[in-house]
Amino acid sequence: MDKFFSIVRGMGLRRGPQRLLGGVCGGIAAKLKVDVAFVRIAFLLLALLPGPAFVFYVAAWLILPDQRDSIPLQSFIDKRANKQL
């Protein structure tokens, strides 16, 4: 599992500091070097269409590292593993 999180960190994509909810759109905007408003509008348009936009957003929020390089899913898995020991 650590290899997966290393790959995610190596992508260079981070949740952005311009947070409305989880910072996913801000991180994508920073990576693409576009204004965050464009990414948010694109996400809203995608959410209006039938599809898994909400699931994609939650998944991205769980696996993208934040500005401190912390991945919520990895922290959750590590805490669960430590409780079982």
N, CA, C and O atoms as a DFTB+ gen file, in Angstrom:
340 C
 N C O
     1  1       0.811      -1.187       0.000
     2  2       0.000       0.000       0.000
     3  2       0.862       1.261       0.000
     4  3       0.463       2.278      -0.567
     5  1       2.038       1.207       0.628
     6  2       2.922       2.371       0.651
     7  2       3.391       2.746      -0.745
     8  3       3.612       3.923      -1.028
     9  1       3.547       1.758      -1.622
    10  2       3.968       2.036      -2.996
    11  2       2.909       2.863      -3.715
    12  3       3.235       3.776      -4.474
    13  1       1.637       2.541      -3.475
    14  2       0.544       3.295      -4.084
    15  2       0.603       4.760      -3.667
    16  3       0.492       5.651      -4.509
    17  1       0.779       5.015      -2.364
    18  2       0.824       6.389      -1.882
    19  2       2.083       7.111      -2.364
    20  3       2.055       8.326      -2.560
    21  1       3.166       6.397      -2.555
    22  2       4.375       7.005      -3.124
    23  2       4.135       7.434      -4.561
    24  3       4.598       8.494      -4.985
    25  1       3.416       6.615      -5.307
    26  2       3.079       6.965      -6.689
    27  2       2.189       8.194      -6.714
    28  3       2.390       9.089      -7.535
    29  1       1.202       8.249      -5.821
    30  2       0.301       9.403      -5.769
    31  2       1.088      10.666      -5.438
    32  3       0.882      11.708      -6.060
    33  1       1.989      10.578      -4.461
    34  2       2.797      11.750      -4.117
    35  2       3.706      12.159      -5.281
    36  3       3.946      13.348      -5.492
    37  1       4.207      11.185      -6.031
    38  2       5.103      11.464      -7.146
    39  2       4.427      12.153      -8.318
    40  3       5.107      12.720      -9.173
    41  1       3.109      12.115      -8.374
    42  2       2.377      12.775      -9.461
    43  2       2.481      14.291      -9.380
    44  3       2.267      14.985     -10.375
    45  1       2.806      14.804      -8.209
    46  2       2.947      16.248      -8.054
    47  2       1.625      16.978      -7.918
    48  3       1.589      18.205      -8.012
    49  1       0.557      16.266      -7.702
    50  2      -0.760      16.871      -7.553
    51  2      -1.090      16.940      -6.070
    52  3      -1.030      15.930      -5.370
    53  1      -1.437      18.125      -5.593
    54  2      -1.752      18.342      -4.188
    55  2      -3.104      19.041      -4.089
    56  3      -3.509      19.774      -4.991
    57  1      -3.794      18.800      -2.970
    58  2      -5.004      19.574      -2.726
    59  2      -4.580      21.003      -2.452
    60  3      -3.637      21.247      -1.699
    61  1      -5.270      21.937      -3.059
    62  2      -4.835      23.327      -3.021
    63  2      -5.197      24.069      -1.755
    64  3      -6.085      23.652      -1.010
    65  1      -4.508      25.172      -1.511
    66  2      -4.813      25.993      -0.339
    67  2      -6.101      26.796      -0.523
    68  3      -6.677      27.273       0.455
    69  1      -6.559      26.949      -1.774
    70  2      -7.798      27.675      -2.048
    71  2      -8.958      26.706      -1.879
    72  3      -9.459      26.144      -2.853
    73  1      -9.377      26.518      -0.645
    74  2     -10.362      25.486      -0.331
    75  2     -11.757      26.060      -0.274
    76  3     -12.008      27.086       0.359
    77  1     -12.655      25.375      -0.950
    78  2     -14.065      25.634      -0.764
    79  2     -14.621      24.471       0.040
    80  3     -15.380      24.667       0.990
    81  1     -14.241      23.267      -0.344
    82  2     -14.597      22.064       0.413
    83  2     -13.320      21.352       0.830
    84  3     -12.852      21.519       1.956
    85  1     -12.758      20.564      -0.068
    86  2     -11.581      19.784       0.285
    87  2     -10.309      20.231      -0.402
    88  3      -9.241      19.687      -0.121
    89  1     -10.389      21.203      -1.292
    90  2      -9.209      21.692      -1.978
    91  2      -8.842      20.925      -3.237
    92  3      -7.789      21.178      -3.823
    93  1      -9.695      19.986      -3.669
    94  2      -9.377      19.172      -4.845
    95  2      -9.343      20.033      -6.105
    96  3      -8.402      19.936      -6.893
    97  1     -10.353      20.871      -6.302
    98  2     -10.381      21.720      -7.499
    99  2      -9.208      22.698      -7.486
   100  3      -8.624      22.982      -8.531
   101  1      -8.864      23.214      -6.300
   102  2      -7.711      24.113      -6.189
   103  2      -6.415      23.419      -6.548
   104  3      -5.551      24.014      -7.193
   105  1      -6.265      22.173      -6.143
   106  2      -5.063      21.407      -6.479
   107  2      -4.964      21.105      -7.962
   108  3      -3.889      21.199      -8.553
   109  1      -6.097      20.740      -8.564
   110  2      -6.114      20.475     -10.009
   111  2      -5.803      21.753     -10.770
   112  3      -5.048      21.728     -11.742
   113  1      -6.382      22.879     -10.335
   114  2      -6.124      24.163     -10.993
   115  2      -4.654      24.548     -10.900
   116  3      -4.076      25.041     -11.868
   117  1      -4.048      24.324      -9.737
   118  2      -2.627      24.651      -9.575
   119  2      -1.766      23.788     -10.494
   120  3      -0.810      24.281     -11.094
   121  1      -2.102      22.500     -10.608
   122  2      -1.328      21.600     -11.463
   123  2      -1.463      21.992     -12.931
   124  3      -0.488      21.956     -13.681
   125  1      -2.684      22.369     -13.340
   126  2      -2.927      22.744     -14.737
   127  2      -2.566      24.198     -15.026
   128  3      -2.566      24.629     -16.179
   129  1      -2.259      24.948     -13.973
   130  2      -1.911      26.375     -14.079
   131  2      -3.040      27.178     -14.721
   132  3      -2.827      27.973     -15.637
   133  1      -4.250      26.941     -14.207
   134  2      -5.419      27.709     -14.637
   135  2      -6.098      28.254     -13.376
   136  3      -5.804      27.824     -12.261
   137  1      -6.997      29.196     -13.576
   138  2      -7.732      29.753     -12.453
   139  2      -8.649      28.691     -11.859
   140  3      -9.260      27.909     -12.587
   141  1      -8.739      28.670     -10.544
   142  2      -9.539      27.665      -9.861
   143  2     -11.016      27.770     -10.242
   144  3     -11.733      26.771     -10.196
   145  1     -11.476      28.955     -10.614
   146  2     -12.881      29.125     -11.006
   147  2     -13.215      28.270     -12.221
   148  3     -14.311      27.716     -12.301
   149  1     -12.288      28.153     -13.166
   150  2     -12.531      27.329     -14.354
   151  2     -12.703      25.857     -13.987
   152  3     -13.570      25.168     -14.525
   153  1     -11.874      25.392     -13.074
   154  2     -11.959      23.990     -12.659
   155  2     -13.256      23.752     -11.894
   156  3     -13.905      22.722     -12.077
   157  1     -13.636      24.693     -11.044
   158  2     -14.890      24.546     -10.300
   159  2     -16.091      24.540     -11.239
   160  3     -17.013      23.744     -11.064
   161  1     -16.082      25.418     -12.226
   162  2     -17.182      25.448     -13.201
   163  2     -17.231      24.141     -13.984
   164  3     -18.307      23.590     -14.218
   165  1     -16.067      23.649     -14.387
   166  2     -16.021      22.375     -15.123
   167  2     -16.559      21.246     -14.254
   168  3     -17.287      20.381     -14.740
   169  1     -16.206      21.248     -12.977
   170  2     -16.713      20.206     -12.074
   171  2     -18.223      20.318     -11.919
   172  3     -18.920      19.304     -11.931
   173  1     -18.738      21.538     -11.772
   174  2     -20.185      21.711     -11.643
   175  2     -20.910      21.239     -12.890
   176  3     -21.961      20.605     -12.796
   177  1     -20.354      21.543     -14.064
   178  2     -20.964      21.057     -15.306
   179  2     -20.918      19.537     -15.368
   180  3     -21.881      18.899     -15.792
   181  1     -19.817      18.968     -14.954
   182  2     -19.695      17.512     -14.925
   183  2     -20.686      16.907     -13.933
   184  3     -21.255      15.844     -14.182
   185  1     -20.885      17.586     -12.817
   186  2     -21.813      17.080     -11.800
   187  2     -23.260      17.120     -12.287
   188  3     -24.083      16.317     -11.847
   189  1     -23.575      18.043     -13.188
   190  2     -24.932      18.123     -13.725
   191  2     -25.237      16.986     -14.687
   192  3     -26.392      16.595     -14.857
   193  1     -24.199      16.463     -15.311
   194  2     -24.378      15.344     -16.234
   195  2     -24.461      14.051     -15.428
   196  3     -23.894      13.958     -14.339
   197  1     -25.154      13.073     -15.951
   198  2     -25.156      11.798     -15.243
   199  2     -23.732      11.234     -15.191
   200  3     -23.063      11.119     -16.218
   201  1     -23.300      10.902     -14.036
   202  2     -21.942      10.373     -13.910
   203  2     -21.461      10.398     -12.481
   204  3     -22.170      10.853     -11.583
   205  1     -20.269       9.913     -12.274
   206  2     -19.739       9.737     -10.919
   207  2     -18.931      10.929     -10.410
   208  3     -17.899      10.728      -9.769
   209  1     -19.364      12.165     -10.674
   210  2     -18.579      13.338     -10.280
   211  2     -18.372      13.402      -8.766
   212  3     -17.264      13.679      -8.306
   213  1     -19.406      13.153      -8.002
   214  2     -19.284      13.214      -6.549
   215  2     -18.332      12.146      -6.032
   216  3     -17.511      12.412      -5.154
   217  1     -18.440      10.949      -6.569
   218  2     -17.563       9.853      -6.147
   219  2     -16.116      10.176      -6.508
   220  3     -15.209       9.921      -5.717
   221  1     -15.896      10.735      -7.693
   222  2     -14.558      11.138      -8.118
   223  2     -13.979      12.170      -7.153
   224  3     -12.817      12.072      -6.760
   225  1     -14.789      13.159      -6.772
   226  2     -14.312      14.219      -5.888
   227  2     -13.917      13.652      -4.523
   228  3     -12.858      13.988      -3.992
   229  1     -14.761      12.799      -3.962
   230  2     -14.469      12.213      -2.653
   231  2     -13.220      11.327      -2.733
   232  3     -12.380      11.357      -1.833
   233  1     -13.099      10.548      -3.798
   234  2     -11.918       9.695      -3.967
   235  2     -10.653      10.543      -4.083
   236  3      -9.625      10.217      -3.491
   237  1     -10.733      11.632      -4.848
   238  2      -9.568      12.516      -4.991
   239  2      -9.215      13.153      -3.654
   240  3      -8.037      13.297      -3.326
   241  1     -10.214      13.530      -2.889
   242  2      -9.967      14.133      -1.579
   243  2      -9.283      13.145      -0.643
   244  3      -8.451      13.536       0.176
   245  1      -9.629      11.873      -0.761
   246  2      -9.045      10.851       0.111
   247  2      -7.613      10.487      -0.269
   248  3      -6.813      10.163       0.608
   249  1      -7.270      10.532      -1.564
   250  2      -5.943      10.043      -1.964
   251  2      -4.949      11.119      -2.368
   252  3      -3.762      10.825      -2.510
   253  1      -5.395      12.363      -2.559
   254  2      -4.434      13.409      -2.910
   255  2      -3.804      13.982      -1.655
   256  3      -4.509      14.273      -0.688
   257  1      -2.491      14.148      -1.652
   258  2      -1.837      14.728      -0.475
   259  2      -2.181      16.204      -0.334
   260  3      -2.410      16.893      -1.328
   261  1      -2.219      16.687       0.908
   262  2      -2.452      18.108       1.137
   263  2      -1.118      18.847       1.111
   264  3      -0.094      18.283       0.723
   265  1      -1.136      20.095       1.519
   266  2       0.075      20.924       1.468
   267  2       1.181      20.420       2.399
   268  3       2.351      20.740       2.189
   269  1       0.831      19.640       3.419
   270  2       1.819      19.078       4.339
   271  2       2.260      17.684       3.909
   272  3       2.986      17.011       4.641
   273  1       1.824      17.241       2.714
   274  2       2.147      15.932       2.153
   275  2       1.465      14.795       2.920
   276  3       1.958      13.667       2.933
   277  1       0.344      15.095       3.551
   278  2      -0.409      14.104       4.305
   279  2      -1.583      13.622       3.455
   280  3      -2.325      14.430       2.896
   281  1      -1.746      12.300       3.361
   282  2      -2.841      11.703       2.605
   283  2      -3.854      11.153       3.607
   284  3      -3.514      10.276       4.401
   285  1      -5.107      11.658       3.584
   286  2      -6.101      11.209       4.565
   287  2      -6.310       9.696       4.584
   288  3      -6.397       9.109       5.663
   289  1      -6.390       9.056       3.432
   290  2      -6.619       7.616       3.396
   291  2      -5.451       6.855       4.020
   292  3      -5.660       5.876       4.736
   293  1      -4.240       7.295       3.754
   294  2      -3.075       6.633       4.328
   295  2      -3.064       6.802       5.849
   296  3      -2.757       5.855       6.573
   297  1      -3.392       7.983       6.329
   298  2      -3.456       8.210       7.780
   299  2      -4.500       7.309       8.417
   300  3      -4.266       6.743       9.485
   301  1      -5.651       7.174       7.769
   302  2      -6.720       6.321       8.283
   303  2      -6.272       4.863       8.339
   304  3      -6.503       4.178       9.335
   305  1      -5.633       4.391       7.272
   306  2      -5.164       2.999       7.222
   307  2      -4.090       2.752       8.275
   308  3      -4.094       1.717       8.942
   309  1      -3.172       3.703       8.423
   310  2      -2.118       3.557       9.433
   311  2      -2.688       3.511      10.844
   312  3      -2.235       2.715      11.667
   313  1      -3.682       4.360      11.136
   314  2      -4.306       4.355      12.467
   315  2      -5.014       3.038      12.729
   316  3      -4.938       2.503      13.835
   317  1      -5.702       2.512      11.725
   318  2      -6.407       1.235      11.883
   319  2      -5.415       0.100      12.108
   320  3      -5.661      -0.796      12.916
   321  1      -4.289       0.139      11.387
   322  2      -3.281      -0.909      11.531
   323  2      -2.653      -0.850      12.928
   324  3      -2.384      -1.886      13.534
   325  1      -2.424       0.358      13.429
   326  2      -1.829       0.500      14.763
   327  2      -2.782       0.042      15.858
   328  3      -2.333      -0.480      16.878
   329  1      -4.087       0.226      15.672
   330  2      -5.064      -0.226      16.658
   331  2      -5.136      -1.749      16.722
   332  3      -5.401      -2.319      17.781
   333  1      -4.902      -2.402      15.592
   334  2      -4.987      -3.848      15.548
   335  2      -3.764      -4.520      16.155
   336  3      -3.811      -5.702      16.494
   337  1      -2.680      -3.784      16.294
   338  2      -1.458      -4.374      16.860
   339  2      -1.540      -4.476      18.319
   340  3      -0.601      -4.948      18.959
